[in-house]
Amino acid sequence: MPIFEKPPLETLTPAKERWTPLYLEHGRIEVDDSSVKWIGADKTVLRIPVATVSAVMLGPGTTITHAAIKACSDSNTPVCWIGEDGLRFYSFGITPTHDNERARRQSELHSSKQKRTEIARRMFARRFSNVDVSNRSIKELRGMEGKRIKALYVEMGAHYGVTWKGRNYNPNNWDLADNINRAISAANAALYALCSAIICSMGYLPQLGFIHIAGTIPFVFDIADIYKPETTLTAAFHALSLNPDAEEKDVLALLKQRIEEQRLLQKIPKDIEELLK
């Protein structure tokens, strides 16, 4: 049986210096010749330097051996099981840092009411670049954000020529929502998945939010909300302007394009570090 030799802890690349996440689909990951190898359905063979990538993201049609998972674990490299093109998030393996430094720092910040409020204000400041948020309460800022988003929906509807009747949908019964509401929900779900993958791969906790509190991933909501106007909302309204009967795949194709244009995979990690400094 091929053996992957566990690298000494002191030789592992720090998380902040690792490569961006590696996305793979339609193939197999295994250990061969004492290294981790990717064998694609198109017969592409690639050796994966698992000790230097920030995360291995497995898309549809992938399989991975026990030995390969162990090699990633020995290298403090997380493995994420995600959907097509990284736009769904199903499961997550280990965190990338052996000393859980980031999770502890996030917990410390969250446990302090003063620091939690400061971070929430930093997040709101990214929404209101021309407003001094330092003396406003979080409740007041939440109200301002709600009004801003409502106005943005109306503005985008007018800009793209899409009829907007308000945000109204039931996740348990999509038939009750109109096309634009379904498009927005599909795009938002995809962005949440992307943010979840990045947050987990960095070693942070999705459960500890600073603006949002409810649910299982409030920190994901905190981060995703920063980017919605330039990503999910524009993708949804644009898709419906091109085709009033646009399907989810059409919306996600435009969303993927905007994610690439905005360079979110490079931007989000830097923004998180800046927000939680």
C-alpha positions as CSV (number, residue, x, y, z in Angstrom):
1,M,0.0,0.0,0.0
2,P,1.4,3.4,-0.9
3,I,2.5,5.4,2.2
4,F,2.3,9.2,2.5
5,E,4.9,10.3,5.0
6,K,3.5,12.8,7.5
7,P,5.5,16.0,7.2
8,P,7.0,17.4,10.4
9,L,4.7,20.0,11.9
10,E,7.3,22.8,11.8
11,T,7.7,22.3,8.0
12,L,4.0,22.9,7.2
13,T,3.2,26.1,5.4
14,P,1.2,28.6,7.5
15,A,-2.4,29.0,6.4
16,K,-1.9,32.7,5.4
17,E,0.9,31.7,3.0
18,R,-0.8,28.8,1.3
19,W,-2.2,28.7,-2.2
20,T,-5.8,29.5,-2.9
21,P,-8.3,26.6,-2.6
22,L,-8.0,23.9,-5.3
23,Y,-11.3,23.0,-7.0
24,L,-11.6,19.5,-8.6
25,E,-14.5,17.7,-10.2
26,H,-15.1,14.4,-12.2
27,G,-12.1,12.3,-11.1
28,R,-10.4,10.5,-8.3
29,I,-7.9,11.4,-5.6
30,E,-5.6,8.8,-4.2
31,V,-2.1,8.3,-2.8
32,D,0.4,6.9,-5.3
33,D,4.2,6.9,-5.2
34,S,4.1,8.5,-1.7
35,S,2.2,11.6,-3.0
36,V,-1.4,12.6,-3.4
37,K,-2.5,12.3,-7.0
38,W,-5.5,13.5,-9.0
39,I,-6.7,11.3,-11.9
40,G,-9.3,13.1,-13.9
41,A,-12.1,11.6,-16.0
42,D,-10.3,13.0,-19.0
43,K,-7.2,11.0,-18.0
44,T,-5.4,14.1,-16.7
45,V,-2.9,13.1,-14.0
46,L,-1.8,15.7,-11.5
47,R,0.2,15.6,-8.3
48,I,-1.3,17.7,-5.6
49,P,1.0,19.5,-3.1
50,V,-1.6,19.1,-0.3
51,A,0.8,20.7,2.3
52,T,0.8,24.0,0.5
53,V,-2.9,24.5,-0.6
54,S,-5.4,26.2,1.7
55,A,-8.2,23.7,0.9
56,V,-9.1,20.9,-1.4
57,M,-12.6,21.5,-2.7
58,L,-14.3,18.4,-4.2
59,G,-17.0,19.0,-6.8
60,P,-19.4,16.6,-8.5
61,G,-18.2,13.2,-9.7
62,T,-15.2,13.0,-7.4
63,T,-14.1,10.1,-5.2
64,I,-11.2,10.1,-2.6
65,T,-9.5,7.3,-0.9
66,H,-9.0,6.9,2.8
67,A,-5.2,7.3,2.3
68,A,-5.7,10.6,0.5
69,I,-7.9,11.9,3.3
70,K,-5.3,10.9,5.9
71,A,-2.6,12.7,3.9
72,C,-4.6,15.9,3.8
73,S,-5.2,15.5,7.6
74,D,-1.5,15.0,8.2
75,S,-0.8,18.2,6.3
76,N,-3.5,20.3,8.1
77,T,-5.3,20.8,4.8
78,P,-9.1,20.9,5.0
79,V,-11.3,19.0,2.5
80,C,-14.6,20.5,1.5
81,W,-17.4,18.6,-0.4
82,I,-19.2,21.2,-2.6
83,G,-21.4,21.6,-5.6
84,E,-20.7,22.4,-9.2
85,D,-18.3,25.2,-9.7
86,G,-18.1,25.7,-5.9
87,L,-21.6,27.1,-5.7
88,R,-22.9,24.7,-3.0
89,F,-21.4,23.6,0.3
90,Y,-22.3,20.1,1.6
91,S,-19.7,19.1,4.1
92,F,-16.3,20.0,5.6
93,G,-13.4,18.0,7.0
94,I,-10.7,19.5,9.3
95,T,-9.6,23.0,10.0
96,P,-6.3,24.1,8.5
97,T,-4.5,25.3,11.6
98,H,-3.3,22.8,14.2
99,D,-3.5,25.4,17.0
100,N,-7.1,26.7,16.2
101,E,-5.8,30.2,16.6
102,R,-8.4,31.8,14.4
103,A,-11.3,30.1,16.0
104,R,-10.1,31.1,19.4
105,R,-9.6,34.7,18.3
106,Q,-13.1,34.8,16.8
107,S,-14.5,33.4,20.1
108,E,-12.7,36.0,22.1
109,L,-14.0,38.8,20.0
110,H,-17.5,37.4,20.0
111,S,-17.5,37.0,23.8
112,S,-16.8,40.7,24.4
113,K,-19.8,42.9,23.9
114,Q,-17.6,46.0,23.1
115,K,-15.5,44.2,20.5
116,R,-18.5,42.4,19.0
117,T,-20.2,45.8,18.5
118,E,-17.0,47.3,17.0
119,I,-16.8,44.5,14.5
120,A,-20.4,44.8,13.6
121,R,-19.9,48.5,13.0
122,R,-16.9,47.7,10.7
123,M,-19.2,45.4,8.7
124,F,-21.9,48.1,8.4
125,A,-19.2,50.7,7.5
126,R,-18.6,48.7,4.3
127,R,-22.3,49.2,3.4
128,F,-22.4,52.9,4.3
129,S,-19.2,54.3,3.1
130,N,-20.4,57.9,3.5
131,V,-21.9,57.5,6.9
132,D,-20.2,57.7,10.3
133,V,-21.4,54.5,12.0
134,S,-19.2,54.9,15.2
135,N,-22.0,56.5,17.2
136,R,-25.0,54.5,15.9
137,S,-26.5,51.5,17.7
138,I,-26.5,48.1,16.0
139,K,-30.3,48.2,16.1
140,E,-30.3,51.5,14.2
141,L,-27.8,50.2,11.7
142,R,-29.9,47.1,11.1
143,G,-32.8,49.4,10.3
144,M,-30.7,51.4,7.9
145,E,-29.5,48.3,6.2
146,G,-33.1,47.0,5.8
147,K,-34.1,50.3,4.1
148,R,-31.0,50.3,1.9
149,I,-31.7,46.8,0.6
150,K,-35.4,47.6,-0.1
151,A,-34.4,50.7,-2.0
152,L,-31.7,48.6,-3.9
153,Y,-34.3,46.1,-5.0
154,V,-36.5,48.8,-6.4
155,E,-33.5,50.5,-8.1
156,M,-32.3,47.3,-9.7
157,G,-35.8,46.4,-10.9
158,A,-36.1,49.7,-12.7
159,H,-32.5,49.5,-14.1
160,Y,-33.0,46.0,-15.5
161,G,-36.6,46.3,-16.4
162,V,-37.8,43.6,-14.0
163,T,-41.1,43.9,-12.2
164,W,-40.4,44.1,-8.4
165,K,-43.3,43.5,-6.0
166,G,-41.2,43.0,-2.8
167,R,-39.2,40.2,-1.2
168,N,-41.6,37.3,-0.7
169,Y,-40.8,33.7,-0.8
170,N,-41.3,30.4,1.1
171,P,-38.3,28.0,1.0
172,N,-40.7,25.1,1.5
173,N,-43.0,26.1,-1.4
174,W,-41.2,27.7,-4.3
175,D,-44.4,28.0,-6.3
176,L,-45.6,30.8,-4.1
177,A,-42.7,33.0,-5.1
178,D,-42.3,34.8,-8.4
179,N,-39.3,34.3,-10.7
180,I,-37.2,37.2,-9.4
181,N,-37.6,36.1,-5.8
182,R,-36.6,32.5,-6.7
183,A,-33.6,33.8,-8.7
184,I,-32.4,35.9,-5.7
185,S,-32.9,33.0,-3.3
186,A,-30.9,30.6,-5.6
187,A,-28.1,33.2,-6.0
188,N,-28.0,33.9,-2.2
189,A,-27.8,30.2,-1.4
190,A,-24.8,29.8,-3.8
191,L,-23.0,32.8,-2.2
192,Y,-23.6,31.4,1.3
193,A,-22.1,28.1,0.1
194,L,-19.0,29.9,-1.2
195,C,-18.6,32.0,2.0
196,S,-19.0,28.8,4.1
197,A,-16.3,27.0,2.2
198,I,-13.9,30.0,2.6
199,I,-14.7,30.6,6.3
200,C,-14.2,26.9,7.2
201,S,-11.0,26.6,5.1
202,M,-9.6,29.5,7.0
203,G,-10.4,28.0,10.4
204,Y,-13.2,30.4,11.5
205,L,-16.5,29.4,13.0
206,P,-19.7,29.9,10.9
207,Q,-21.8,29.7,14.1
208,L,-20.4,32.9,15.7
209,G,-21.9,36.0,14.0
210,F,-21.5,39.6,14.9
211,I,-24.5,41.1,13.2
212,H,-26.6,38.0,12.7
213,I,-27.4,35.8,15.6
214,A,-30.0,33.2,14.6
215,G,-29.5,30.1,12.6
216,T,-26.5,27.8,12.3
217,I,-24.3,30.0,10.1
218,P,-24.7,33.6,11.2
219,F,-21.1,34.5,10.5
220,V,-21.7,33.3,6.9
221,F,-24.6,35.7,6.6
222,D,-22.5,38.5,8.1
223,I,-19.8,38.1,5.4
224,A,-22.1,37.3,2.4
225,D,-24.3,40.3,3.0
226,I,-21.3,42.6,2.2
227,Y,-21.0,41.3,-1.4
228,K,-24.7,40.7,-2.4
229,P,-25.3,44.0,-4.2
230,E,-22.4,43.4,-6.6
231,T,-23.0,39.6,-7.0
232,T,-26.2,37.9,-6.2
233,L,-28.6,40.8,-6.8
234,T,-27.1,41.9,-10.1
235,A,-26.9,38.3,-11.3
236,A,-30.6,37.6,-10.4
237,F,-32.0,40.8,-12.0
238,H,-29.7,40.5,-15.0
239,A,-30.8,36.9,-15.6
240,L,-34.5,37.9,-15.5
241,S,-33.9,40.8,-17.8
242,L,-32.5,38.5,-20.4
243,N,-35.1,35.8,-19.9
244,P,-38.2,36.3,-17.7
245,D,-38.3,32.5,-17.3
246,A,-34.6,32.1,-16.5
247,E,-33.8,28.9,-14.5
248,E,-31.4,28.6,-11.6
249,K,-28.5,27.5,-13.8
250,D,-28.9,30.7,-15.8
251,V,-28.7,32.8,-12.6
252,L,-25.7,30.8,-11.2
253,A,-23.8,31.2,-14.5
254,L,-24.0,35.0,-14.2
255,L,-23.2,34.8,-10.5
256,K,-20.1,32.8,-11.2
257,Q,-19.0,35.4,-13.7
258,R,-19.5,38.2,-11.2
259,I,-17.6,36.2,-8.5
260,E,-14.7,35.9,-10.9
261,E,-14.8,39.5,-11.9
262,Q,-14.9,40.6,-8.2
263,R,-12.1,38.1,-7.4
264,L,-14.0,37.0,-4.3
265,L,-11.9,34.0,-3.6
266,Q,-8.9,36.3,-3.1
267,K,-10.9,39.2,-1.6
268,I,-13.1,37.5,1.1
269,P,-10.2,36.0,3.1
270,K,-8.4,39.4,3.2
271,D,-11.7,41.2,4.2
272,I,-12.3,38.7,7.0
273,E,-8.9,39.2,8.4
274,E,-9.3,43.0,8.3
275,L,-12.7,42.8,10.0
276,L,-11.5,40.6,12.8
277,K,-8.2,42.4,13.5
